């Protein structure tokens, strides 16, 4: 599945590893939360980057104590109408000050790209059939925002009243 970062398709240095599959000896791996909890020490001893995949039923708090060890947190969208990953992305960025990669996986749509970025996502696994142009176009749809978000964009209030801030 192609990976979109900074509006461009890039080579994905990470490999998703299912719970029943052996961990490769080299390279960055993304594992499920259950596997992370069961094999944390051995995964860290590998000396290669580790990421965790969170299902929508999990919360950012489930990995809060381990964020310094994680190079990526992949948040699943099982269906495009399930917005729990938005909350997790924002909590990772704002509450836990996570600066690693926050990746959207699953049913990720260009229509939601701008809002995902605003919540703190910076990487997106997209379908092979989609192109960068469709995703790039989605970021220009809205240029001024009413609400503050994890992306730090200025809001309408701060633009109208720069002396008052957000």
mmCIF file of the C-alpha atoms, coordinates in Angstrom:
data_MODEL
# 
_entry.id   MODEL 
# 
loop_
_atom_site.group_PDB 
_atom_site.id 
_atom_site.type_symbol 
_atom_site.label_atom_id 
_atom_site.label_alt_id 
_atom_site.label_comp_id 
_atom_site.label_asym_id 
_atom_site.label_entity_id 
_atom_site.label_seq_id 
_atom_site.pdbx_PDB_ins_code 
_atom_site.Cartn_x 
_atom_site.Cartn_y 
_atom_site.Cartn_z 
_atom_site.occupancy 
_atom_site.B_iso_or_equiv 
_atom_site.pdbx_formal_charge 
_atom_site.auth_seq_id 
_atom_site.auth_comp_id 
_atom_site.auth_asym_id 
_atom_site.auth_atom_id 
_atom_site.pdbx_PDB_model_num 
ATOM 1   C CA . UNK A 1 1   ? 0.000   0.000   0.000  1.00 0.00 ? 1   UNK A CA 1 
ATOM 2   C CA . UNK A 1 2   ? 1.502   3.402   -0.943 1.00 0.00 ? 2   UNK A CA 1 
ATOM 3   C CA . UNK A 1 3   ? 2.509   5.768   1.843  1.00 0.00 ? 3   UNK A CA 1 
ATOM 4   C CA . UNK A 1 4   ? 1.793   9.484   1.572  1.00 0.00 ? 4   UNK A CA 1 
ATOM 5   C CA . UNK A 1 5   ? 3.968   11.923  3.539  1.00 0.00 ? 5   UNK A CA 1 
ATOM 6   C CA . UNK A 1 6   ? 4.253   15.659  3.000  1.00 0.00 ? 6   UNK A CA 1 
ATOM 7   C CA . UNK A 1 7   ? 1.872   15.314  0.066  1.00 0.00 ? 7   UNK A CA 1 
ATOM 8   C CA . UNK A 1 8   ? 4.143   12.877  -1.799 1.00 0.00 ? 8   UNK A CA 1 
ATOM 9   C CA . UNK A 1 9   ? 4.198   9.129   -2.208 1.00 0.00 ? 9   UNK A CA 1 
ATOM 10  C CA . UNK A 1 10  ? 7.309   7.746   -0.501 1.00 0.00 ? 10  UNK A CA 1 
ATOM 11  C CA . UNK A 1 11  ? 8.874   4.348   0.090  1.00 0.00 ? 11  UNK A CA 1 
ATOM 12  C CA . UNK A 1 12  ? 7.576   2.911   3.327  1.00 0.00 ? 12  UNK A CA 1 
ATOM 13  C CA . UNK A 1 13  ? 10.466  1.918   5.610  1.00 0.00 ? 13  UNK A CA 1 
ATOM 14  C CA . UNK A 1 14  ? 8.071   0.057   7.928  1.00 0.00 ? 14  UNK A CA 1 
ATOM 15  C CA . UNK A 1 15  ? 6.588   -3.430  7.610  1.00 0.00 ? 15  UNK A CA 1 
ATOM 16  C CA . UNK A 1 16  ? 3.268   -4.354  9.227  1.00 0.00 ? 16  UNK A CA 1 
ATOM 17  C CA . UNK A 1 17  ? 3.687   -7.678  11.003 1.00 0.00 ? 17  UNK A CA 1 
ATOM 18  C CA . UNK A 1 18  ? 0.626   -9.699  11.996 1.00 0.00 ? 18  UNK A CA 1 
ATOM 19  C CA . UNK A 1 19  ? 0.546   -11.313 15.445 1.00 0.00 ? 19  UNK A CA 1 
ATOM 20  C CA . UNK A 1 20  ? 1.079   -14.837 14.105 1.00 0.00 ? 20  UNK A CA 1 
ATOM 21  C CA . UNK A 1 21  ? 3.979   -13.917 11.778 1.00 0.00 ? 21  UNK A CA 1 
ATOM 22  C CA . UNK A 1 22  ? 7.635   -14.038 12.840 1.00 0.00 ? 22  UNK A CA 1 
ATOM 23  C CA . UNK A 1 23  ? 9.355   -10.690 13.332 1.00 0.00 ? 23  UNK A CA 1 
ATOM 24  C CA . UNK A 1 24  ? 12.005  -10.022 10.660 1.00 0.00 ? 24  UNK A CA 1 
ATOM 25  C CA . UNK A 1 25  ? 15.543  -9.744  12.008 1.00 0.00 ? 25  UNK A CA 1 
ATOM 26  C CA . UNK A 1 26  ? 16.091  -6.291  10.494 1.00 0.00 ? 26  UNK A CA 1 
ATOM 27  C CA . UNK A 1 27  ? 14.084  -3.213  9.608  1.00 0.00 ? 27  UNK A CA 1 
ATOM 28  C CA . UNK A 1 28  ? 11.306  -1.249  11.228 1.00 0.00 ? 28  UNK A CA 1 
ATOM 29  C CA . UNK A 1 29  ? 8.178   -3.182  12.148 1.00 0.00 ? 29  UNK A CA 1 
ATOM 30  C CA . UNK A 1 30  ? 4.672   -2.162  13.128 1.00 0.00 ? 30  UNK A CA 1 
ATOM 31  C CA . UNK A 1 31  ? 2.965   -4.639  15.452 1.00 0.00 ? 31  UNK A CA 1 
ATOM 32  C CA . UNK A 1 32  ? -0.427  -4.806  17.120 1.00 0.00 ? 32  UNK A CA 1 
ATOM 33  C CA . UNK A 1 33  ? -0.904  -3.535  20.656 1.00 0.00 ? 33  UNK A CA 1 
ATOM 34  C CA . UNK A 1 34  ? -1.320  -7.030  22.144 1.00 0.00 ? 34  UNK A CA 1 
ATOM 35  C CA . UNK A 1 35  ? 1.933   -8.209  20.583 1.00 0.00 ? 35  UNK A CA 1 
ATOM 36  C CA . UNK A 1 36  ? 3.706   -5.030  21.747 1.00 0.00 ? 36  UNK A CA 1 
ATOM 37  C CA . UNK A 1 37  ? 2.666   -5.748  25.330 1.00 0.00 ? 37  UNK A CA 1 
ATOM 38  C CA . UNK A 1 38  ? 3.666   -9.414  25.125 1.00 0.00 ? 38  UNK A CA 1 
ATOM 39  C CA . UNK A 1 39  ? 6.994   -8.972  23.288 1.00 0.00 ? 39  UNK A CA 1 
ATOM 40  C CA . UNK A 1 40  ? 8.043   -5.433  24.209 1.00 0.00 ? 40  UNK A CA 1 
ATOM 41  C CA . UNK A 1 41  ? 11.498  -6.299  25.532 1.00 0.00 ? 41  UNK A CA 1 
ATOM 42  C CA . UNK A 1 42  ? 12.474  -8.571  22.638 1.00 0.00 ? 42  UNK A CA 1 
ATOM 43  C CA . UNK A 1 43  ? 11.208  -6.036  20.096 1.00 0.00 ? 43  UNK A CA 1 
ATOM 44  C CA . UNK A 1 44  ? 13.315  -3.298  21.678 1.00 0.00 ? 44  UNK A CA 1 
ATOM 45  C CA . UNK A 1 45  ? 16.401  -5.546  21.880 1.00 0.00 ? 45  UNK A CA 1 
ATOM 46  C CA . UNK A 1 46  ? 16.309  -6.034  18.095 1.00 0.00 ? 46  UNK A CA 1 
ATOM 47  C CA . UNK A 1 47  ? 17.878  -2.594  17.769 1.00 0.00 ? 47  UNK A CA 1 
ATOM 48  C CA . UNK A 1 48  ? 15.560  -1.628  14.903 1.00 0.00 ? 48  UNK A CA 1 
ATOM 49  C CA . UNK A 1 49  ? 12.641  0.825   15.007 1.00 0.00 ? 49  UNK A CA 1 
ATOM 50  C CA . UNK A 1 50  ? 9.319   -0.381  16.364 1.00 0.00 ? 50  UNK A CA 1 
ATOM 51  C CA . UNK A 1 51  ? 5.820   0.959   15.825 1.00 0.00 ? 51  UNK A CA 1 
ATOM 52  C CA . UNK A 1 52  ? 2.445   0.011   17.227 1.00 0.00 ? 52  UNK A CA 1 
ATOM 53  C CA . UNK A 1 53  ? -0.846  -0.392  15.391 1.00 0.00 ? 53  UNK A CA 1 
ATOM 54  C CA . UNK A 1 54  ? -3.914  0.688   17.380 1.00 0.00 ? 54  UNK A CA 1 
ATOM 55  C CA . UNK A 1 55  ? -7.405  -0.456  16.499 1.00 0.00 ? 55  UNK A CA 1 
ATOM 56  C CA . UNK A 1 56  ? -10.208 2.045   16.924 1.00 0.00 ? 56  UNK A CA 1 
ATOM 57  C CA . UNK A 1 57  ? -11.190 0.444   20.259 1.00 0.00 ? 57  UNK A CA 1 
ATOM 58  C CA . UNK A 1 58  ? -7.761  1.327   21.700 1.00 0.00 ? 58  UNK A CA 1 
ATOM 59  C CA . UNK A 1 59  ? -6.795  4.737   23.028 1.00 0.00 ? 59  UNK A CA 1 
ATOM 60  C CA . UNK A 1 60  ? -3.651  6.842   22.853 1.00 0.00 ? 60  UNK A CA 1 
ATOM 61  C CA . UNK A 1 61  ? -3.312  6.243   26.589 1.00 0.00 ? 61  UNK A CA 1 
ATOM 62  C CA . UNK A 1 62  ? -2.687  2.547   25.879 1.00 0.00 ? 62  UNK A CA 1 
ATOM 63  C CA . UNK A 1 63  ? 0.796   3.454   24.569 1.00 0.00 ? 63  UNK A CA 1 
ATOM 64  C CA . UNK A 1 64  ? 1.433   6.719   26.436 1.00 0.00 ? 64  UNK A CA 1 
ATOM 65  C CA . UNK A 1 65  ? 4.143   5.248   28.666 1.00 0.00 ? 65  UNK A CA 1 
ATOM 66  C CA . UNK A 1 66  ? 5.973   3.740   25.673 1.00 0.00 ? 66  UNK A CA 1 
ATOM 67  C CA . UNK A 1 67  ? 5.944   6.622   23.198 1.00 0.00 ? 67  UNK A CA 1 
ATOM 68  C CA . UNK A 1 68  ? 9.658   7.329   23.624 1.00 0.00 ? 68  UNK A CA 1 
ATOM 69  C CA . UNK A 1 69  ? 10.314  3.826   22.252 1.00 0.00 ? 69  UNK A CA 1 
ATOM 70  C CA . UNK A 1 70  ? 7.954   4.044   19.277 1.00 0.00 ? 70  UNK A CA 1 
ATOM 71  C CA . UNK A 1 71  ? 8.875   5.453   15.891 1.00 0.00 ? 71  UNK A CA 1 
ATOM 72  C CA . UNK A 1 72  ? 5.326   5.286   14.577 1.00 0.00 ? 72  UNK A CA 1 
ATOM 73  C CA . UNK A 1 73  ? 1.821   4.908   15.943 1.00 0.00 ? 73  UNK A CA 1 
ATOM 74  C CA . UNK A 1 74  ? -0.530  3.622   13.235 1.00 0.00 ? 74  UNK A CA 1 
ATOM 75  C CA . UNK A 1 75  ? -4.177  4.431   13.925 1.00 0.00 ? 75  UNK A CA 1 
ATOM 76  C CA . UNK A 1 76  ? -6.805  2.314   12.191 1.00 0.00 ? 76  UNK A CA 1 
ATOM 77  C CA . UNK A 1 77  ? -9.910  3.569   10.425 1.00 0.00 ? 77  UNK A CA 1 
ATOM 78  C CA . UNK A 1 78  ? -12.017 0.374   10.057 1.00 0.00 ? 78  UNK A CA 1 
ATOM 79  C CA . UNK A 1 79  ? -14.679 2.433   8.248  1.00 0.00 ? 79  UNK A CA 1 
ATOM 80  C CA . UNK A 1 80  ? -14.520 6.058   7.184  1.00 0.00 ? 80  UNK A CA 1 
ATOM 81  C CA . UNK A 1 81  ? -17.322 6.986   9.611  1.00 0.00 ? 81  UNK A CA 1 
ATOM 82  C CA . UNK A 1 82  ? -15.359 5.832   12.676 1.00 0.00 ? 82  UNK A CA 1 
ATOM 83  C CA . UNK A 1 83  ? -13.676 8.969   14.010 1.00 0.00 ? 83  UNK A CA 1 
ATOM 84  C CA . UNK A 1 84  ? -11.985 7.583   17.116 1.00 0.00 ? 84  UNK A CA 1 
ATOM 85  C CA . UNK A 1 85  ? -8.585  7.692   15.411 1.00 0.00 ? 85  UNK A CA 1 
ATOM 86  C CA . UNK A 1 86  ? -8.928  11.486  15.081 1.00 0.00 ? 86  UNK A CA 1 
ATOM 87  C CA . UNK A 1 87  ? -9.194  11.743  18.858 1.00 0.00 ? 87  UNK A CA 1 
ATOM 88  C CA . UNK A 1 88  ? -6.221  9.445   19.345 1.00 0.00 ? 88  UNK A CA 1 
ATOM 89  C CA . UNK A 1 89  ? -4.073  11.433  16.918 1.00 0.00 ? 89  UNK A CA 1 
ATOM 90  C CA . UNK A 1 90  ? -4.864  14.694  18.647 1.00 0.00 ? 90  UNK A CA 1 
ATOM 91  C CA . UNK A 1 91  ? -4.200  13.222  22.095 1.00 0.00 ? 91  UNK A CA 1 
ATOM 92  C CA . UNK A 1 92  ? -0.888  11.793  20.936 1.00 0.00 ? 92  UNK A CA 1 
ATOM 93  C CA . UNK A 1 93  ? 0.200   15.235  19.723 1.00 0.00 ? 93  UNK A CA 1 
ATOM 94  C CA . UNK A 1 94  ? -1.294  17.514  22.364 1.00 0.00 ? 94  UNK A CA 1 
ATOM 95  C CA . UNK A 1 95  ? -1.631  15.523  25.580 1.00 0.00 ? 95  UNK A CA 1 
ATOM 96  C CA . UNK A 1 96  ? 1.388   13.232  25.209 1.00 0.00 ? 96  UNK A CA 1 
ATOM 97  C CA . UNK A 1 97  ? 3.555   15.547  23.053 1.00 0.00 ? 97  UNK A CA 1 
ATOM 98  C CA . UNK A 1 98  ? 4.400   12.684  20.696 1.00 0.00 ? 98  UNK A CA 1 
ATOM 99  C CA . UNK A 1 99  ? 6.669   13.833  17.860 1.00 0.00 ? 99  UNK A CA 1 
ATOM 100 C CA . UNK A 1 100 ? 7.051   10.533  16.012 1.00 0.00 ? 100 UNK A CA 1 
ATOM 101 C CA . UNK A 1 101 ? 5.015   9.522   13.000 1.00 0.00 ? 101 UNK A CA 1 
ATOM 102 C CA . UNK A 1 102 ? 1.235   9.289   13.417 1.00 0.00 ? 102 UNK A CA 1 
ATOM 103 C CA . UNK A 1 103 ? -0.047  7.196   10.540 1.00 0.00 ? 103 UNK A CA 1 
ATOM 104 C CA . UNK A 1 104 ? -3.611  6.715   9.262  1.00 0.00 ? 104 UNK A CA 1 
ATOM 105 C CA . UNK A 1 105 ? -4.340  3.173   8.074  1.00 0.00 ? 105 UNK A CA 1 
ATOM 106 C CA . UNK A 1 106 ? -7.434  1.401   6.824  1.00 0.00 ? 106 UNK A CA 1 
ATOM 107 C CA . UNK A 1 107 ? -10.376 3.181   5.244  1.00 0.00 ? 107 UNK A CA 1 
ATOM 108 C CA . UNK A 1 108 ? -8.581  6.501   4.660  1.00 0.00 ? 108 UNK A CA 1 
ATOM 109 C CA . UNK A 1 109 ? -10.173 8.890   2.153  1.00 0.00 ? 109 UNK A CA 1 
ATOM 110 C CA . UNK A 1 110 ? -8.864  12.019  0.407  1.00 0.00 ? 110 UNK A CA 1 
ATOM 111 C CA . UNK A 1 111 ? -11.961 13.910  1.607  1.00 0.00 ? 111 UNK A CA 1 
ATOM 112 C CA . UNK A 1 112 ? -10.728 13.525  5.194  1.00 0.00 ? 112 UNK A CA 1 
ATOM 113 C CA . UNK A 1 113 ? -7.059  14.315  4.495  1.00 0.00 ? 113 UNK A CA 1 
ATOM 114 C CA . UNK A 1 114 ? -7.107  17.935  5.623  1.00 0.00 ? 114 UNK A CA 1 
ATOM 115 C CA . UNK A 1 115 ? -8.920  17.134  8.859  1.00 0.00 ? 115 UNK A CA 1 
ATOM 116 C CA . UNK A 1 116 ? -6.571  14.243  9.580  1.00 0.00 ? 116 UNK A CA 1 
ATOM 117 C CA . UNK A 1 117 ? -3.595  16.566  9.172  1.00 0.00 ? 117 UNK A CA 1 
ATOM 118 C CA . UNK A 1 118 ? -5.196  19.094  11.505 1.00 0.00 ? 118 UNK A CA 1 
ATOM 119 C CA . UNK A 1 119 ? -5.558  16.390  14.161 1.00 0.00 ? 119 UNK A CA 1 
ATOM 120 C CA . UNK A 1 120 ? -1.901  15.387  13.951 1.00 0.00 ? 120 UNK A CA 1 
ATOM 121 C CA . UNK A 1 121 ? -1.611  12.703  11.283 1.00 0.00 ? 121 UNK A CA 1 
ATOM 122 C CA . UNK A 1 122 ? 1.503   13.076  9.145  1.00 0.00 ? 122 UNK A CA 1 
ATOM 123 C CA . UNK A 1 123 ? 1.499   9.801   7.172  1.00 0.00 ? 123 UNK A CA 1 
ATOM 124 C CA . UNK A 1 124 ? -1.297  8.056   5.284  1.00 0.00 ? 124 UNK A CA 1 
ATOM 125 C CA . UNK A 1 125 ? -1.500  4.573   3.807  1.00 0.00 ? 125 UNK A CA 1 
ATOM 126 C CA . UNK A 1 126 ? -3.545  5.084   0.653  1.00 0.00 ? 126 UNK A CA 1 
ATOM 127 C CA . UNK A 1 127 ? -5.042  2.728   -1.901 1.00 0.00 ? 127 UNK A CA 1 
ATOM 128 C CA . UNK A 1 128 ? -2.984  1.910   -4.992 1.00 0.00 ? 128 UNK A CA 1 
ATOM 129 C CA . UNK A 1 129 ? -5.670  3.370   -7.229 1.00 0.00 ? 129 UNK A CA 1 
ATOM 130 C CA . UNK A 1 130 ? -5.467  6.828   -5.647 1.00 0.00 ? 130 UNK A CA 1 
ATOM 131 C CA . UNK A 1 131 ? -2.977  9.427   -6.772 1.00 0.00 ? 131 UNK A CA 1 
ATOM 132 C CA . UNK A 1 132 ? -1.129  12.271  -5.096 1.00 0.00 ? 132 UNK A CA 1 
ATOM 133 C CA . UNK A 1 133 ? -3.107  14.863  -7.067 1.00 0.00 ? 133 UNK A CA 1 
ATOM 134 C CA . UNK A 1 134 ? -6.423  13.870  -5.455 1.00 0.00 ? 134 UNK A CA 1 
ATOM 135 C CA . UNK A 1 135 ? -4.856  14.064  -2.008 1.00 0.00 ? 135 UNK A CA 1 
ATOM 136 C CA . UNK A 1 136 ? -3.092  17.349  -2.748 1.00 0.00 ? 136 UNK A CA 1 
ATOM 137 C CA . UNK A 1 137 ? -6.338  18.883  -3.994 1.00 0.00 ? 137 UNK A CA 1 
ATOM 138 C CA . UNK A 1 138 ? -8.051  17.941  -0.728 1.00 0.00 ? 138 UNK A CA 1 
ATOM 139 C CA . UNK A 1 139 ? -5.705  20.156  1.318  1.00 0.00 ? 139 UNK A CA 1 
ATOM 140 C CA . UNK A 1 140 ? -6.672  23.348  -0.513 1.00 0.00 ? 140 UNK A CA 1 
ATOM 141 C CA . UNK A 1 141 ? -10.430 23.083  -0.020 1.00 0.00 ? 141 UNK A CA 1 
ATOM 142 C CA . UNK A 1 142 ? -10.473 25.067  3.240  1.00 0.00 ? 142 UNK A CA 1 
ATOM 143 C CA . UNK A 1 143 ? -8.016  27.878  3.886  1.00 0.00 ? 143 UNK A CA 1 
ATOM 144 C CA . UNK A 1 144 ? -9.245  29.443  7.150  1.00 0.00 ? 144 UNK A CA 1 
ATOM 145 C CA . UNK A 1 145 ? -10.267 27.570  10.289 1.00 0.00 ? 145 UNK A CA 1 
ATOM 146 C CA . UNK A 1 146 ? -12.550 28.448  13.188 1.00 0.00 ? 146 UNK A CA 1 
ATOM 147 C CA . UNK A 1 147 ? -11.151 25.997  15.700 1.00 0.00 ? 147 UNK A CA 1 
ATOM 148 C CA . UNK A 1 148 ? -7.592  25.505  16.944 1.00 0.00 ? 148 UNK A CA 1 
ATOM 149 C CA . UNK A 1 149 ? -6.121  22.059  16.310 1.00 0.00 ? 149 UNK A CA 1 
ATOM 150 C CA . UNK A 1 150 ? -2.927  20.049  16.683 1.00 0.00 ? 150 UNK A CA 1 
ATOM 151 C CA . UNK A 1 151 ? -1.487  21.532  13.475 1.00 0.00 ? 151 UNK A CA 1 
ATOM 152 C CA . UNK A 1 152 ? -1.098  25.013  14.992 1.00 0.00 ? 152 UNK A CA 1 
ATOM 153 C CA . UNK A 1 153 ? -2.867  26.793  12.105 1.00 0.00 ? 153 UNK A CA 1 
ATOM 154 C CA . UNK A 1 154 ? -4.126  30.255  12.953 1.00 0.00 ? 154 UNK A CA 1 
ATOM 155 C CA . UNK A 1 155 ? -7.864  30.528  13.484 1.00 0.00 ? 155 UNK A CA 1 
ATOM 156 C CA . UNK A 1 156 ? -10.273 33.174  12.211 1.00 0.00 ? 156 UNK A CA 1 
ATOM 157 C CA . UNK A 1 157 ? -10.275 34.810  15.663 1.00 0.00 ? 157 UNK A CA 1 
ATOM 158 C CA . UNK A 1 158 ? -6.488  35.050  15.829 1.00 0.00 ? 158 UNK A CA 1 
ATOM 159 C CA . UNK A 1 159 ? -6.352  36.457  12.303 1.00 0.00 ? 159 UNK A CA 1 
ATOM 160 C CA . UNK A 1 160 ? -9.021  39.071  13.051 1.00 0.00 ? 160 UNK A CA 1 
ATOM 161 C CA . UNK A 1 161 ? -7.644  39.953  16.480 1.00 0.00 ? 161 UNK A CA 1 
ATOM 162 C CA . UNK A 1 162 ? -3.919  39.203  16.454 1.00 0.00 ? 162 UNK A CA 1 
ATOM 163 C CA . UNK A 1 163 ? -3.456  40.967  19.791 1.00 0.00 ? 163 UNK A CA 1 
ATOM 164 C CA . UNK A 1 164 ? -5.840  38.538  21.564 1.00 0.00 ? 164 UNK A CA 1 
ATOM 165 C CA . UNK A 1 165 ? -4.521  35.191  20.274 1.00 0.00 ? 165 UNK A CA 1 
ATOM 166 C CA . UNK A 1 166 ? -6.450  31.914  20.578 1.00 0.00 ? 166 UNK A CA 1 
# 
